[in-house]
Structures are given as structure tokens and as C-alpha cells.
Amino acid sequence: MLLRDGTALVQRWCELHSIILPEVEIKAGSKPDFGTCAYYRNNKIFIWPDACARIGTAGRQWSYPGYVVDRTPYGVLAHELGHHVEGAHGAQGGVVAKAWRQETEDPPLTGYCPNDNEWFAEMFRLFVTNTELLHLLRPGTWSLLAQRWPYRAEKRHWNEILS
């Protein structure tokens, strides 16, 4: 269900913003390339759903669709869409991410932000899955994202998404 909903979110968001839809290749098993459950290359998202997190709400296992930490297939697809969108706007190599990170001085959203590209993809993930929550947590980054991509694929209030 989270894979299906994540794929639908990617499609809906790309259609709203007239961005070429990336191909999504679903891989079987739990032995992904590069030790990650997904990655983006050349207009294609590769995802191993069995290697992604399941919904968890306790301690270090916390991962929930639309929350700050979302390593479920739903959140992972939104994160990889962030890499696609950044590339689709001529910003490969983190040009937009680096500039926006410096402009906002916003700290990373999660611990998975070793560089500007991942910082952007994590911010973008929450922007796409729960825009109001990102607005509350990182208003500077939210403002830049909302100016560039004003159409929301997710319209529910942040706490309704998490309920």
C-alpha cells in the first residue's frame, strides 16, 4: 500500500508541476545496490520496498508516512523524487540545494543529510508529503520550495496526515 501510494504521489506531483515523470523500477528482495533501499539515476528511481522501513512508532524504529522521519516506501519515493526534481531544473550537482541551504541556514531535517543533495531531498520529501509540517519546522526552506512549486499534491492538515 505504501509503495502504491508513494508511486501515485510521485505521479500526481509531477503532473501538477509539468515535470517529466521519472520511471520507477521496483526491485525484488531485500539486497539493494549501494546498501540503500532506493536511489535515483538518469530519470529513474530504483526501489527495494522490502529493504525500506516499515511503519514504526517507538524509539529508533520511528518511521511514519508524512512525518519528519519517513523511511517507508512512501517517504523514500518522495525523497528520490526530490533528486529527480532538482535534476529536472538544471540543478544537478546540488546547485540549488547548496544555494538554498546557505540562504536559509536551515539545519538538516534528519540525520540523513551528509551533503547538500541529501539535505534538499529530505526537505523536499516532507514538502511533498506534509507541506504544513515542513512550514512549521523549516519555514525558510518551505518558502523557497513553495515559491518554485506552488501546487500541493497533499492538501490535508499536517496532524490529519499523521493521525
Residue pairs with C-beta under 8 A, 6 or more apart in sequence:
2 49
2 52
2 55
2 65
2 72
2 73
2 74
3 26
3 47
3 49
3 73
3 74
3 77
5 65
5 74
6 72
6 73
6 74
6 75
6 76
6 77
6 78
7 24
7 77
9 74
9 77
9 78
9 81
9 128
9 129
9 153
9 154
10 21
10 22
10 24
10 45
10 77
10 78
10 81
11 21
12 153
13 19
13 81
13 128
13 153
14 20
14 21
14 22
14 81
15 21
16 151
16 152
16 153
17 85
17 149
17 151
19 84
19 85
19 88
20 43
20 88
22 40
22 43
22 44
22 45
22 80
22 81
22 84
23 43
23 44
23 45
24 44
24 45
24 47
24 77
25 44
25 45
25 46
25 47
26 47
26 49
27 46
27 47
27 48
28 48
28 50
29 48
29 50
29 51
30 48
30 50
30 51
31 48
31 51
32 38
32 46
32 48
32 51
33 39
33 46
36 51
37 47
37 48
37 49
37 51
37 52
37 53
37 71
37 76
38 45
38 46
38 47
38 48
38 52
38 76
38 77
38 79
38 80
39 45
39 46
39 80
40 46
40 80
40 83
40 84
40 87
43 84
43 87
45 77
45 80
45 81
45 84
47 73
47 76
47 77
47 80
49 73
52 71
52 72
52 73
52 76
53 61
53 63
53 71
53 72
54 63
54 72
55 63
55 64
55 65
55 72
56 62
56 63
56 64
57 64
62 69
63 69
63 70
63 71
63 72
63 75
64 70
64 72
64 162
65 72
65 74
65 75
65 129
65 161
66 74
66 75
66 126
66 129
66 130
66 133
66 154
66 158
66 161
66 162
67 130
67 133
67 162
68 109
68 110
68 126
68 133
68 137
69 110
70 76
70 78
70 125
70 126
70 129
74 129
75 125
75 129
78 124
78 125
78 128
78 129
79 121
79 122
79 124
79 125
80 121
81 124
81 125
81 128
82 120
82 121
82 122
82 123
82 124
82 125
82 128
83 117
83 121
85 124
85 149
86 92
86 94
86 96
86 97
86 117
86 120
86 121
86 124
89 96
89 148
91 97
93 117
94 115
94 116
94 117
94 120
96 120
97 116
97 117
97 119
97 120
98 116
100 120
100 141
100 144
101 116
101 119
101 120
103 140
103 144
104 138
104 140
104 141
104 144
105 140
106 123
106 138
106 140
106 141
108 119
108 122
109 119
109 122
109 123
109 126
109 134
109 137
109 138
110 122
112 118
112 122
113 119
113 122
123 134
123 138
123 141
123 145
124 145
126 133
126 134
126 137
127 134
127 141
127 142
127 145
127 146
127 149
128 153
128 154
129 154
129 161
130 154
130 158
130 161
130 162
131 142
131 146
131 152
131 154
131 158
132 157
132 158
133 158
133 161
133 162
134 141
134 142
134 145
135 142
135 146
136 158
154 161
